[in-house]
Amino acid sequence: MAITGLYANVFAAPDMKTSKAFFADWGLKKISDSRAGAVFQTSAGSRVMLRPPSSRLLPKPARDGMNFREMIWGVSSKSHLAKIRRELEKDREVTVDADGTIHCYDPAGIGLGFTLWKPKKNASQARTKMNSYDMTERLDQLSTFYDRATPIRMGHIGFVLPDIKAAEHFYRDRLGFWVSDRYAGGAAVFLRCAETSQHHNMFLIWSEAGNLRYHHTAYEVRDIHEVFGGGRAFDRKGWATEVGPGRHPVSSAYFWYFKNPCDGAVEYFADSDVATKNWKVHNYRINRFSEWHLVDGIPNPDDVRVRPSMSAAGKQ
């Protein structure tokens, strides 16, 4: 099905002013702003679309009070887009925009779209050069210190669902997603949108209580230093940490989650596993969110008392 990645998230934003400030501080570029809504973009072209809750342009919510309205996936060619449309039209209503973007709802009632999109490449966003015992990339120069994050692309999206078996069947068997890993007892499944991709592009969590909600979207940054530096900068802007920073044992990525004023959370991440057709699916017996994590961000260095011997180290 040649899906190229997660192209867009569409939100109803009850407080447009706060939501626009949030995504600007998050490191996205504002590319349009009008009474109809605002659009923000990562360097690779992934988008966040914000609209007033009263907008007729918004897809209906999957449940009452849900501000997340739609995820739109990129597709590599018109022929693949047509193939996806034919598959979806077998059992659900599909609408088509003037530019060919198709829209429908998945089995949980979540807005789902597909459009022609190829992520941009930005050579200037190279990771920090690293030095290690077996490799030297950085000679006679200081390393990079980030005073903000600049997300490259949306890596994955997560939902809490009452029926992840139906969702897995829909995305895997009908739209060509691949299973990367599973939590024990059917608690969650990690799916990727292509044979070769980051560990997962979709994370589905089972709700035993029958709840349905948008969980988060993850934004890839260059390296662990940008996760920490960008997270610290975002924290200093006054935005609240959801959890982190830390490291996932499933996908191996470093993370830092923040509360999204529209709905759910957003995540900075870096250094994810990459899976191919040779990846072995892990059926984990113990469901671990993290190898380690901080609960509520990193304390401000100015607020941490340093021992005299440490503070004077540079003067010796």
Phi and psi in degrees as GROMACS dihedral restraints (atoms count N, CA, C in turn):
[ dihedral_restraints ]
;  ai    aj    ak    al  type     phi  dphi    fc
    3     4     5     6     1    50.0    20    10
    4     5     6     7     1    53.5    20    10
    6     7     8     9     1   -82.3    20    10
    7     8     9    10     1   130.3    20    10
    9    10    11    12     1   -94.6    20    10
   10    11    12    13     1    -9.2    20    10
   12    13    14    15     1   139.9    20    10
   13    14    15    16     1   178.9    20    10
   15    16    17    18     1   -81.1    20    10
   16    17    18    19     1   115.3    20    10
   18    19    20    21     1   -88.1    20    10
   19    20    21    22     1   -45.3    20    10
   21    22    23    24     1  -149.6    20    10
   22    23    24    25     1   150.1    20    10
   24    25    26    27     1  -115.9    20    10
   25    26    27    28     1   134.3    20    10
   27    28    29    30     1  -115.5    20    10
   28    29    30    31     1   126.7    20    10
   30    31    32    33     1  -124.0    20    10
   31    32    33    34     1   146.5    20    10
   33    34    35    36     1   -84.4    20    10
   34    35    36    37     1   126.2    20    10
   36    37    38    39     1  -112.5    20    10
   37    38    39    40     1   100.6    20    10
   39    40    41    42     1   -58.2    20    10
   40    41    42    43     1   -32.5    20    10
   42    43    44    45     1  -121.7    20    10
   43    44    45    46     1    91.8    20    10
   45    46    47    48     1   -62.7    20    10
   46    47    48    49     1   -39.5    20    10
   48    49    50    51     1   -62.1    20    10
   49    50    51    52     1   -48.0    20    10
   51    52    53    54     1   -65.5    20    10
   52    53    54    55     1   -41.5    20    10
   54    55    56    57     1   -64.9    20    10
   55    56    57    58     1   -39.8    20    10
   57    58    59    60     1   -66.8    20    10
   58    59    60    61     1   -39.9    20    10
   60    61    62    63     1   -64.4    20    10
   61    62    63    64     1   -38.5    20    10
   63    64    65    66     1   -60.2    20    10
   64    65    66    67     1   -52.1    20    10
   66    67    68    69     1   -74.3    20    10
   67    68    69    70     1   -26.1    20    10
   69    70    71    72     1   -66.8    20    10
   70    71    72    73     1   -45.6    20    10
   72    73    74    75     1   -66.6    20    10
   73    74    75    76     1   -29.4    20    10
   75    76    77    78     1   -63.0    20    10
   76    77    78    79     1   -23.3    20    10
   78    79    80    81     1   113.7    20    10
   79    80    81    82     1    13.4    20    10
   81    82    83    84     1   -92.6    20    10
   82    83    84    85     1   153.7    20    10
   84    85    86    87     1   -93.1    20    10
   85    86    87    88     1   128.2    20    10
   87    88    89    90     1   -78.5    20    10
   88    89    90    91     1   122.3    20    10
   90    91    92    93     1  -110.0    20    10
   91    92    93    94     1   -13.1    20    10
   93    94    95    96     1  -159.2    20    10
   94    95    96    97     1   151.3    20    10
   96    97    98    99     1  -157.3    20    10
   97    98    99   100     1   117.8    20    10
   99   100   101   102     1  -151.1    20    10
  100   101   102   103     1  -177.2    20    10
  102   103   104   105     1   -64.5    20    10
  103   104   105   106     1   -24.9    20    10
  105   106   107   108     1   -76.5    20    10
  106   107   108   109     1   -19.0    20    10
  108   109   110   111     1   146.4    20    10
  109   110   111   112     1  -175.0    20    10
  111   112   113   114     1  -134.4    20    10
  112   113   114   115     1   150.8    20    10
  114   115   116   117     1  -127.1    20    10
  115   116   117   118     1   130.8    20    10
  117   118   119   120     1  -118.8    20    10
  118   119   120   121     1   153.1    20    10
  120   121   122   123     1  -140.8    20    10
  121   122   123   124     1   142.6    20    10
  123   124   125   126     1   -81.7    20    10
  124   125   126   127     1   173.3    20    10
  126   127   128   129     1   -66.8    20    10
  127   128   129   130     1   -26.0    20    10
  129   130   131   132     1   -88.2    20    10
  130   131   132   133     1    -7.1    20    10
  132   133   134   135     1   106.1    20    10
  133   134   135   136     1    -0.1    20    10
  135   136   137   138     1   -65.1    20    10
  136   137   138   139     1   145.8    20    10
  138   139   140   141     1  -126.7    20    10
  139   140   141   142     1   149.8    20    10
  141   142   143   144     1  -115.7    20    10
  142   143   144   145     1   124.8    20    10
  144   145   146   147     1  -112.6    20    10
  145   146   147   148     1   121.2    20    10
  147   148   149   150     1  -110.6    20    10
  148   149   150   151     1   131.1    20    10
  150   151   152   153     1  -135.3    20    10
  151   152   153   154     1   150.5    20    10
  153   154   155   156     1   -60.2    20    10
  154   155   156   157     1   145.5    20    10
  156   157   158   159     1   -57.1    20    10
  157   158   159   160     1   -24.8    20    10
  159   160   161   162     1   -82.5    20    10
  160   161   162   163     1    -4.8    20    10
  162   163   164   165     1   -62.9    20    10
  163   164   165   166     1   133.2    20    10
  165   166   167   168     1   -75.8    20    10
  166   167   168   169     1   -10.0    20    10
  168   169   170   171     1   -81.8    20    10
  169   170   171   172     1   -11.3    20    10
  171   172   173   174     1   -79.3    20    10
  172   173   174   175     1   136.7    20    10
  174   175   176   177     1   -64.1    20    10
  175   176   177   178     1   157.5    20    10
  177   178   179   180     1   -69.7    20    10
  178   179   180   181     1   152.6    20    10
  180   181   182   183     1   -75.0    20    10
  181   182   183   184     1   151.8    20    10
  183   184   185   186     1   -70.4    20    10
  184   185   186   187     1   -24.2    20    10
  186   187   188   189     1  -151.7    20    10
  187   188   189   190     1   162.0    20    10
  189   190   191   192     1   -58.8    20    10
  190   191   192   193     1   135.2    20    10
  192   193   194   195     1    84.0    20    10
  193   194   195   196     1     0.7    20    10
  195   196   197   198     1   -86.0    20    10
  196   197   198   199     1   116.2    20    10
  198   199   200   201     1   -84.5    20    10
  199   200   201   202     1   -22.1    20    10
  201   202   203   204     1   -71.3    20    10
  202   203   204   205     1   130.0    20    10
  204   205   206   207     1  -118.2    20    10
  205   206   207   208     1   -30.1    20    10
  207   208   209   210     1  -162.8    20    10
  208   209   210   211     1   144.1    20    10
  210   211   212   213     1  -114.7    20    10
  211   212   213   214     1   134.8    20    10
  213   214   215   216     1  -118.3    20    10
  214   215   216   217     1   127.6    20    10
  216   217   218   219     1  -103.0    20    10
  217   218   219   220     1   143.7    20    10
  219   220   221   222     1   -80.3    20    10
  220   221   222   223     1   146.8    20    10
  222   223   224   225     1  -131.0    20    10
  223   224   225   226     1   146.0    20    10
  225   226   227   228     1   -80.2    20    10
  226   227   228   229     1   -23.1    20    10
  228   229   230   231     1  -152.2    20    10
  229   230   231   232     1   161.4    20    10
  231   232   233   234     1   -63.2    20    10
  232   233   234   235     1   -35.5    20    10
  234   235   236   237     1   -66.7    20    10
  235   236   237   238     1   -39.3    20    10
  237   238   239   240     1   -69.1    20    10
  238   239   240   241     1   -37.8    20    10
  240   241   242   243     1   -63.4    20    10
  241   242   243   244     1   -40.7    20    10
  243   244   245   246     1   -66.0    20    10
  244   245   246   247     1   -37.3    20    10
  246   247   248   249     1   -64.3    20    10
  247   248   249   250     1   -42.8    20    10
  249   250   251   252     1   -63.7    20    10
  250   251   252   253     1   -41.8    20    10
  252   253   254   255     1   -60.5    20    10
  253   254   255   256     1   -45.1    20    10
  255   256   257   258     1   -61.6    20    10
  256   257   258   259     1   -40.1    20    10
  258   259   260   261     1   -64.9    20    10
  259   260   261   262     1   -44.1    20    10
  261   262   263   264     1   -68.6    20    10
  262   263   264   265     1   -35.2    20    10
  264   265   266   267     1   -70.8    20    10
  265   266   267   268     1    -7.3    20    10
  267   268   269   270     1   -63.3    20    10
  268   269   270   271     1   -31.5    20    10
  270   271   272   273     1  -145.7    20    10
  271   272   273   274     1    13.7    20    10
  273   274   275   276     1  -153.8    20    10
  274   275   276   277     1   157.6    20    10
  276   277   278   279     1   -73.8    20    10
  277   278   279   280     1   134.3    20    10
  279   280   281   282     1  -124.5    20    10
  280   281   282   283     1   130.8    20    10
  282   283   284   285     1  -110.2    20    10
  283   284   285   286     1   154.8    20    10
  285   286   287   288     1  -130.5    20    10
  286   287   288   289     1   128.4    20    10
  288   289   290   291     1   -78.8    20    10
  289   290   291   292     1   170.0    20    10
  291   292   293   294     1   -60.9    20    10
  292   293   294   295     1   -30.6    20    10
  294   295   296   297     1   -87.2    20    10
  295   296   297   298     1     4.5    20    10
  297   298   299   300     1    96.4    20    10
  298   299   300   301     1    -7.2    20    10
  300   301   302   303     1   -61.9    20    10
  301   302   303   304     1   132.9    20    10
  303   304   305   306     1  -106.6    20    10
  304   305   306   307     1   147.2    20    10
  306   307   308   309     1  -133.5    20    10
  307   308   309   310     1   144.2    20    10
  309   310   311   312     1  -160.6    20    10
  310   311   312   313     1  -164.3    20    10
  312   313   314   315     1  -129.6    20    10
  313   314   315   316     1   140.7    20    10
  315   316   317   318     1   -81.8    20    10
  316   317   318   319     1  -178.0    20    10
  318   319   320   321     1   -60.5    20    10
  319   320   321   322     1   -22.7    20    10
  321   322   323   324     1   -89.6    20    10
  322   323   324   325     1    -3.0    20    10
  324   325   326   327     1    88.2    20    10
  325   326   327   328     1    12.0    20    10
  327   328   329   330     1   -83.3    20    10
  328   329   330   331     1   134.1    20    10
  330   331   332   333     1   -60.2    20    10
  331   332   333   334     1   134.3    20    10
  333   334   335   336     1  -138.9    20    10
  334   335   336   337     1   130.3    20    10
  336   337   338   339     1  -136.3    20    10
  337   338   339   340     1   163.0    20    10
  339   340   341   342     1  -140.1    20    10
  340   341   342   343     1   139.6    20    10
  342   343   344   345     1  -148.2    20    10
  343   344   345   346     1   159.2    20    10
  345   346   347   348     1   -68.6    20    10
  346   347   348   349     1   125.4    20    10
  348   349   350   351     1  -164.1    20    10
  349   350   351   352     1   132.4    20    10
  351   352   353   354     1  -123.3    20    10
  352   353   354   355     1   120.3    20    10
  354   355   356   357     1   -57.2    20    10
  355   356   357   358     1   140.1    20    10
  357   358   359   360     1   -76.2    20    10
  358   359   360   361     1   152.2    20    10
  360   361   362   363     1  -109.7    20    10
  361   362   363   364     1   133.8    20    10
  363   364   365   366     1  -126.1    20    10
  364   365   366   367     1   100.8    20    10
  366   367   368   369     1   -64.4    20    10
  367   368   369   370     1   -22.9    20    10
  369   370   371   372     1   -71.5    20    10
  370   371   372   373     1   -17.0    20    10
  372   373   374   375     1   -93.6    20    10
  373   374   375   376     1    59.4    20    10
  375   376   377   378     1   -82.9    20    10
  376   377   378   379     1   150.8    20    10
  378   379   380   381     1   -69.1    20    10
  379   380   381   382     1   166.5    20    10
  381   382   383   384     1   -64.7    20    10
  382   383   384   385     1   135.5    20    10
  384   385   386   387     1   -67.2    20    10
  385   386   387   388     1   138.5    20    10
  387   388   389   390     1  -115.9    20    10
  388   389   390   391     1   147.3    20    10
  390   391   392   393     1  -117.3    20    10
  391   392   393   394     1   135.2    20    10
  393   394   395   396     1  -144.4    20    10
  394   395   396   397     1   176.5    20    10
  396   397   398   399     1   -62.9    20    10
  397   398   399   400     1   -25.2    20    10
  399   400   401   402     1  -112.4    20    10
  400   401   402   403     1     5.2    20    10
  402   403   404   405     1  -157.0    20    10
  403   404   405   406     1   134.4    20    10
  405   406   407   408     1  -123.3    20    10
  406   407   408   409     1   114.6    20    10
  408   409   410   411     1  -107.0    20    10
  409   410   411   412     1   -19.7    20    10
  411   412   413   414     1  -126.2    20    10
  412   413   414   415     1   111.6    20    10
  414   415   416   417     1  -116.4    20    10
  415   416   417   418     1   133.9    20    10
  417   418   419   420     1    55.8    20    10
  418   419   420   421     1    34.0    20    10
  420   421   422   423     1  -150.8    20    10
  421   422   423   424     1   149.8    20    10
  423   424   425   426     1   -70.1    20    10
  424   425   426   427     1   154.7    20    10
  426   427   428   429     1   -76.2    20    10
  427   428   429   430     1   175.2    20    10
  429   430   431   432     1   -82.3    20    10
  430   431   432   433     1   136.6    20    10
  432   433   434   435     1  -122.1    20    10
  433   434   435   436     1   125.1    20    10
  435   436   437   438     1   -94.2    20    10
  436   437   438   439     1   128.0    20    10
  438   439   440   441     1   -99.0    20    10
  439   440   441   442     1     1.9    20    10
  441   442   443   444     1  -171.1    20    10
  442   443   444   445     1   163.8    20    10
  444   445   446   447     1   -99.6    20    10
  445   446   447   448     1   150.1    20    10
  447   448   449   450     1  -128.0    20    10
  448   449   450   451     1    89.5    20    10
  450   451   452   453     1   -56.6    20    10
  451   452   453   454     1   139.3    20    10
  453   454   455   456     1   -86.1    20    10
  454   455   456   457     1   -47.9    20    10
  456   457   458   459     1  -160.2    20    10
  457   458   459   460     1   165.1    20    10
  459   460   461   462     1   -79.6    20    10
  460   461   462   463     1   125.2    20    10
  462   463   464   465     1   -92.0    20    10
  463   464   465   466     1   -43.9    20    10
  465   466   467   468     1  -156.0    20    10
  466   467   468   469     1   167.0    20    10
  468   469   470   471     1  -134.3    20    10
  469   470   471   472     1   147.5    20    10
  471   472   473   474     1  -130.4    20    10
  472   473   474   475     1   146.5    20    10
  474   475   476   477     1  -137.2    20    10
  475   476   477   478     1   148.4    20    10
  477   478   479   480     1   -98.8    20    10
  478   479   480   481     1   126.1    20    10
  480   481   482   483     1  -133.6    20    10
  481   482   483   484     1   150.2    20    10
  483   484   485   486     1   -78.0    20    10
  484   485   486   487     1   -20.3    20    10
  486   487   488   489     1  -139.4    20    10
  487   488   489   490     1    86.7    20    10
  489   490   491   492     1   -80.5    20    10
  490   491   492   493     1   -17.0    20    10
  492   493   494   495     1   -65.2    20    10
  493   494   495   496     1   -43.4    20    10
  495   496   497   498     1   -65.4    20    10
  496   497   498   499     1   -40.2    20    10
  498   499   500   501     1   -65.7    20    10
  499   500   501   502     1   -44.3    20    10
  501   502   503   504     1   -60.7    20    10
  502   503   504   505     1   -44.7    20    10
  504   505   506   507     1   -59.1    20    10
  505   506   507   508     1   -44.3    20    10
  507   508   509   510     1   -62.7    20    10
  508   509   510   511     1   -49.7    20    10
  510   511   512   513     1   -77.6    20    10
  511   512   513   514     1   -35.1    20    10
  513   514   515   516     1   -81.0    20    10
  514   515   516   517     1   -54.4    20    10
  516   517   518   519     1   -82.2    20    10
  517   518   519   520     1   -25.1    20    10
  519   520   521   522     1  -107.0    20    10
  520   521   522   523     1   -29.1    20    10
  522   523   524   525     1  -112.8    20    10
  523   524   525   526     1    -0.2    20    10
  525   526   527   528     1    85.5    20    10
  526   527   528   529     1    13.9    20    10
  528   529   530   531     1   -69.6    20    10
  529   530   531   532     1   157.0    20    10
  531   532   533   534     1  -112.9    20    10
  532   533   534   535     1   141.3    20    10
  534   535   536   537     1   -81.3    20    10
  535   536   537   538     1   128.2    20    10
  537   538   539   540     1   -98.8    20    10
  538   539   540   541     1   -48.8    20    10
  540   541   542   543     1  -153.3    20    10
  541   542   543   544     1   165.6    20    10
  543   544   545   546     1  -136.5    20    10
  544   545   546   547     1   147.4    20    10
  546   547   548   549     1   -84.4    20    10
  547   548   549   550     1   155.7    20    10
  549   550   551   552     1   -63.0    20    10
  550   551   552   553     1   149.4    20    10
  552   553   554   555     1    68.3    20    10
  553   554   555   556     1    19.9    20    10
  555   556   557   558     1    69.8    20    10
  556   557   558   559     1    23.1    20    10
  558   559   560   561     1   -71.2    20    10
  559   560   561   562     1   -28.6    20    10
  561   562   563   564     1  -166.1    20    10
  562   563   564   565     1   156.4    20    10
  564   565   566   567     1  -135.6    20    10
  565   566   567   568     1   140.9    20    10
  567   568   569   570     1  -108.7    20    10
  568   569   570   571     1   121.4    20    10
  570   571   572   573     1  -118.7    20    10
  571   572   573   574     1   145.2    20    10
  573   574   575   576     1  -117.3    20    10
  574   575   576   577     1   151.9    20    10
  576   577   578   579     1   -88.0    20    10
  577   578   579   580     1    -3.7    20    10
  579   580   581   582     1  -146.8    20    10
  580   581   582   583     1   161.2    20    10
  582   583   584   585     1   -57.4    20    10
  583   584   585   586     1   -45.5    20    10
  585   586   587   588     1  -111.0    20    10
  586   587   588   589     1   116.9    20    10
  588   589   590   591     1  -163.8    20    10
  589   590   591   592     1   173.3    20    10
  591   592   593   594     1   -55.9    20    10
  592   593   594   595     1   160.6    20    10
  594   595   596   597     1   -44.6    20    10
  595   596   597   598     1   -47.4    20    10
  597   598   599   600     1  -149.7    20    10
  598   599   600   601     1   148.9    20    10
  600   601   602   603     1  -114.1    20    10
  601   602   603   604     1   -11.9    20    10
  603   604   605   606     1  -143.0    20    10
  604   605   606   607     1   135.2    20    10
  606   607   608   609     1  -123.9    20    10
  607   608   609   610     1   115.8    20    10
  609   610   611   612     1  -112.2    20    10
  610   611   612   613     1   123.3    20    10
  612   613   614   615     1  -112.9    20    10
  613   614   615   616     1   130.7    20    10
  615   616   617   618     1   -80.2    20    10
  616   617   618   619     1   134.9    20    10
  618   619   620   621     1  -107.2    20    10
  619   620   621   622     1   109.9    20    10
  621   622   623   624     1   -63.4    20    10
  622   623   624   625     1   -29.2    20    10
  624   625   626   627     1   -81.6    20    10
  625   626   627   628     1    -3.1    20    10
  627   628   629   630     1    83.7    20    10
  628   629   630   631     1    20.3    20    10
  630   631   632   633     1   -79.5    20    10
  631   632   633   634     1   154.4    20    10
  633   634   635   636     1  -132.4    20    10
  634   635   636   637     1   123.2    20    10
  636   637   638   639     1  -159.2    20    10
  637   638   639   640     1   155.4    20    10
  639   640   641   642     1   -76.3    20    10
  640   641   642   643     1   133.6    20    10
  642   643   644   645     1   -98.5    20    10
  643   644   645   646     1   -61.2    20    10
  645   646   647   648     1  -169.7    20    10
  646   647   648   649     1   166.3    20    10
  648   649   650   651     1  -124.9    20    10
  649   650   651   652     1   137.4    20    10
  651   652   653   654     1  -104.3    20    10
  652   653   654   655     1   135.9    20    10
  654   655   656   657     1  -115.2    20    10
  655   656   657   658     1   123.0    20    10
  657   658   659   660     1   -78.4    20    10
  658   659   660   661     1   135.0    20    10
  660   661   662   663     1  -118.9    20    10
  661   662   663   664     1   178.2    20    10
  663   664   665   666     1   -68.3    20    10
  664   665   666   667     1   -39.7    20    10
  666   667   668   669     1  -164.4    20    10
  667   668   669   670     1   178.2    20    10
  669   670   671   672     1   -59.3    20    10
  670   671   672   673     1   -33.7    20    10
  672   673   674   675     1   -65.4    20    10
  673   674   675   676     1   -34.9    20    10
  675   676   677   678     1   -75.7    20    10
  676   677   678   679     1   -31.6    20    10
  678   679   680   681     1   -57.7    20    10
  679   680   681   682     1   -50.2    20    10
  681   682   683   684     1   -72.9    20    10
  682   683   684   685     1   -49.4    20    10
  684   685   686   687     1   -65.1    20    10
  685   686   687   688     1   -44.0    20    10
  687   688   689   690     1   -66.0    20    10
  688   689   690   691     1   -40.0    20    10
  690   691   692   693     1   -64.0    20    10
  691   692   693   694     1   -42.0    20    10
  693   694   695   696     1   -62.3    20    10
  694   695   696   697     1   -41.8    20    10
  696   697   698   699     1   -65.1    20    10
  697   698   699   700     1   -41.1    20    10
  699   700   701   702     1   -66.8    20    10
  700   701   702   703     1   -39.8    20    10
  702   703   704   705     1   -60.6    20    10
  703   704   705   706     1   -42.0    20    10
  705   706   707   708     1   -66.2    20    10
  706   707   708   709     1   -22.1    20    10
  708   709   710   711     1   -73.4    20    10
  709   710   711   712     1   -10.7    20    10
  711   712   713   714     1   102.5    20    10
  712   713   714   715     1     5.5    20    10
  714   715   716   717     1   -84.3    20    10
  715   716   717   718     1   141.6    20    10
  717   718   719   720     1   -86.0    20    10
  718   719   720   721     1   134.1    20    10
  720   721   722   723     1   -69.7    20    10
  721   722   723   724     1   137.5    20    10
  723   724   725   726     1   -84.9    20    10
  724   725   726   727     1   -50.9    20    10
  726   727   728   729     1  -167.1    20    10
  727   728   729   730     1   146.8    20    10
  729   730   731   732     1   120.2    20    10
  730   731   732   733     1   179.7    20    10
  732   733   734   735     1   -74.3    20    10
  733   734   735   736     1   170.1    20    10
  735   736   737   738     1  -175.1    20    10
  736   737   738   739     1  -166.1    20    10
  738   739   740   741     1  -138.0    20    10
  739   740   741   742     1   133.0    20    10
  741   742   743   744     1   -83.1    20    10
  742   743   744   745     1   135.1    20    10
  744   745   746   747     1   -76.1    20    10
  745   746   747   748     1   -27.8    20    10
  747   748   749   750     1   -94.1    20    10
  748   749   750   751     1   111.1    20    10
  750   751   752   753     1    98.7    20    10
  751   752   753   754     1   -18.0    20    10
  753   754   755   756     1    69.9    20    10
  754   755   756   757     1     1.5    20    10
  756   757   758   759     1   -77.2    20    10
  757   758   759   760     1   149.4    20    10
  759   760   761   762     1   -82.0    20    10
  760   761   762   763     1   146.1    20    10
  762   763   764   765     1  -143.2    20    10
  763   764   765   766     1   161.9    20    10
  765   766   767   768     1  -156.2    20    10
  766   767   768   769     1   117.6    20    10
  768   769   770   771     1   -99.8    20    10
  769   770   771   772     1   141.5    20    10
  771   772   773   774     1  -128.3    20    10
  772   773   774   775     1   151.9    20    10
  774   775   776   777     1   -74.6    20    10
  775   776   777   778     1   129.9    20    10
  777   778   779   780     1   -93.6    20    10
  778   779   780   781     1   123.3    20    10
  780   781   782   783     1   -65.5    20    10
  781   782   783   784     1   -17.8    20    10
  783   784   785   786     1   -79.6    20    10
  784   785   786   787     1   -47.8    20    10
  786   787   788   789     1   177.3    20    10
  787   788   789   790     1   144.4    20    10
  789   790   791   792     1    61.7    20    10
  790   791   792   793     1  -138.2    20    10
  792   793   794   795     1  -142.5    20    10
  793   794   795   796     1   167.2    20    10
  795   796   797   798     1  -122.8    20    10
  796   797   798   799     1   154.9    20    10
  798   799   800   801     1  -135.8    20    10
  799   800   801   802     1   130.4    20    10
  801   802   803   804     1   -85.5    20    10
  802   803   804   805     1   137.2    20    10
  804   805   806   807     1  -146.3    20    10
  805   806   807   808     1   158.8    20    10
  807   808   809   810     1  -155.4    20    10
  808   809   810   811     1   156.8    20    10
  810   811   812   813     1    65.1    20    10
  811   812   813   814     1    49.4    20    10
  813   814   815   816     1   -79.4    20    10
  814   815   816   817     1   151.8    20    10
  816   817   818   819     1   -61.5    20    10
  817   818   819   820     1   153.6    20    10
  819   820   821   822     1  -120.4    20    10
  820   821   822   823     1   129.4    20    10
  822   823   824   825     1  -109.2    20    10
  823   824   825   826     1   146.6    20    10
  825   826   827   828     1  -124.3    20    10
  826   827   828   829     1  -170.3    20    10
  828   829   830   831     1   -63.6    20    10
  829   830   831   832     1   -17.2    20    10
  831   832   833   834     1   -88.6    20    10
  832   833   834   835     1    -3.3    20    10
  834   835   836   837     1   -62.4    20    10
  835   836   837   838     1   136.7    20    10
  837   838   839   840     1   -96.2    20    10
  838   839   840   841     1   121.4    20    10
  840   841   842   843     1   -66.8    20    10
  841   842   843   844     1   129.3    20    10
  843   844   845   846     1   -98.4    20    10
  844   845   846   847     1   126.5    20    10
  846   847   848   849     1  -102.7    20    10
  847   848   849   850     1    90.9    20    10
  849   850   851   852     1   -67.0    20    10
  850   851   852   853     1   136.7    20    10
  852   853   854   855     1   -87.0    20    10
  853   854   855   856     1   -23.8    20    10
  855   856   857   858     1  -123.1    20    10
  856   857   858   859     1   125.4    20    10
  858   859   860   861     1   -90.2    20    10
  859   860   861   862     1   102.5    20    10
  861   862   863   864     1  -113.3    20    10
  862   863   864   865     1   121.4    20    10
  864   865   866   867     1   -68.8    20    10
  865   866   867   868     1   -39.5    20    10
  867   868   869   870     1  -142.4    20    10
  868   869   870   871     1   153.2    20    10
  870   871   872   873     1   -72.2    20    10
  871   872   873   874     1   -42.0    20    10
  873   874   875   876     1  -158.9    20    10
  874   875   876   877     1   153.4    20    10
  876   877   878   879     1  -162.3    20    10
  877   878   879   880     1   155.5    20    10
  879   880   881   882     1   -89.4    20    10
  880   881   882   883     1   150.2    20    10
  882   883   884   885     1   -80.8    20    10
  883   884   885   886     1   -37.5    20    10
  885   886   887   888     1  -141.6    20    10
  886   887   888   889     1    51.3    20    10
  888   889   890   891     1    81.5    20    10
  889   890   891   892     1  -170.8    20    10
  891   892   893   894     1  -108.2    20    10
  892   893   894   895     1   128.3    20    10
  894   895   896   897     1   -59.0    20    10
  895   896   897   898     1   147.8    20    10
  897   898   899   900     1   -65.6    20    10
  898   899   900   901     1   127.7    20    10
  900   901   902   903     1   -54.6    20    10
  901   902   903   904     1   -30.7    20    10
  903   904   905   906     1   -69.3    20    10
  904   905   906   907     1   -19.0    20    10
  906   907   908   909     1   -96.5    20    10
  907   908   909   910     1    -1.4    20    10
  909   910   911   912     1  -103.4    20    10
  910   911   912   913     1   126.9    20    10
  912   913   914   915     1   -77.5    20    10
  913   914   915   916     1   124.2    20    10
  915   916   917   918     1  -101.7    20    10
  916   917   918   919     1   136.2    20    10
  918   919   920   921     1   -60.4    20    10
  919   920   921   922     1   142.6    20    10
  921   922   923   924     1   -51.8    20    10
  922   923   924   925     1   -38.4    20    10
  924   925   926   927     1   -65.1    20    10
  925   926   927   928     1   -30.0    20    10
  927   928   929   930     1   -79.7    20    10
  928   929   930   931     1   -42.7    20    10
  930   931   932   933     1   -67.4    20    10
  931   932   933   934     1   -25.5    20    10
  933   934   935   936     1   -92.3    20    10
  934   935   936   937     1     0.2    20    10
  936   937   938   939     1   -59.6    20    10
  937   938   939   940     1   -37.8    20    10
  939   940   941   942     1   -72.6    20    10
  940   941   942   943     1   -12.1    20    10
  942   943   944   945     1   -95.2    20    10
  943   944   945   946     1    -6.9    20    10
